[in-house]
């Protein structure tokens, strides 16, 4: 399989929103999201937001999945932090190395950045992919308001 990774464009909007519906309805995500959130996220990806980037995985123009990466700065690590917010690969393309290929892509694009992500413990398959790519569990909890 000759998969490529490219920047998300306006032409991808409907396809990405459909994948987001599947992803956010799965046990991989705590929140169910909403159409308003999905649209806002994609709009930020395709409208050159300084905070959010969107990526498409495809092979011969057939979309295999998507990812969204949010930019921040980590005072804890003293450098740019790239949060991998969404990483979704359609069922029929899982296990083909797309996740690892994406991590390599982001590491090359942002070689000095810290990469962070969240994962549900029960999502064992994803945890294994992340660990294989050098991610490890941080020993503290995250809180939100």
N, C-alpha and C positions, 0 to 999 in steps of 0.2 A: 504494500500500500504506500502510495506516494503522497502523504498528507502534508498540507502546508498550513501555516498560521499567518493570518493577515489581520490588519486593523478592521474593525467593524465599520460598516457604512450604512447610509440611510436605506439602501436596498435590502439590508438584512433585518430591518426592524420587525416585520411580521414574524419571520422565522425565529428570531431571538425571543420575542415575547411568547411564542408558543413553547419554546424550550424552557423558558422561565416558569411557565405555568406547571409544567411537568416537574421540574426541579424543586420548586417551592411547595409542591404538594407531596413530595417524597419525604421519607424519614431522615434524609440527609440535612434538612433545614428545620430549625425550630419554628420559624415564622411561616405563615402561609402566603405572605406578601399580599399584593392587591394589584389590580389592573393599573391603578394610578401610579403605584410604585414602579411597576414593570416599565411603563411608558416613560416615567421620569428617568429611570436608570438608563434606558436605551438612548433617550434624548441626550443625556449628559455624555454618553460614550461617543455619539456621532457628531455632537456639536462642539468638539474640542474643549471640553471642560478641563481645567487645570488639575482637577481632582480625580477624575475617573476615566479609564481607558477600557475599551471593549475589543475583544479579539474573536475571530472566527477560525475554527478548524475545518478544513475541507479537503476533499480529494476529487479532482476533476469536476469542480463546481458543485459537488454534493456536500452539503453542510453536515458535519459530524458532531459539532458541539460548539460551545462558546465559553469565554471566560471574561470576567471583569476584574480590573485591578485598580484599587484606590491608592492614591499617593498621600503620604504624610511624612512627618519627621519624628524620629524617636530620640528624645533627649536621653533615654536610658542607654542607647547604643551610640549616640552622637552622630547619626547619619540618617539619610533618607530611608523611609520604610515603605515598602510596597505590600499592601494588604491584598491578598488574593481573595476577593470577596465571593465570586461565583466561579466555579469550575464544573462545567456540565458536559458530559460526553454521552451521546445517545447510546442506548443499550447495545446495539449491534456493532459499535466501534470500541467498546470497552475491552481492555486487556491487550490492546494493540500498541501500547506505548505512547499514546497521545498525551497523557498527563505528564510523563517524563519529558517528552519533547517540548511541552509548553514550559516546564520549569527551566529547561536549558535555554529556551528562547528568552524568558524574562531575565535569567541570570546574565545572559549576554547583553541584553538591552540595558540593564541596570546593574553593572558589575559591582558597584560599591554600595548597593542598597541591601538592607535587611529585608528578607522575605518573611511574611507572617501570614497565617491563615487560621481559620477555626474549622473544627471537624467534630462531628458527633462520634462519641466512643463506639457506638453501635455500627458505624459505617466502617467496618473492619477492612474492607477492600481498599477504600480510599486511604485509611490510616497506613496500610502497608505501602501504598504508592508514595505517600508523603515521606514515610520513614526511609524508604529506598532512595529518595532524592535528598536526604540529609536533614529533613525536618525533625525536630524533637519537641517533646511536651515541655512547656514552661510551667514552673511549679507555683503558679498563683492563679487566682480567679480573676475574671474580668467582671466589671460591674457597669451598669448603665442607668441613666435617669430618663 
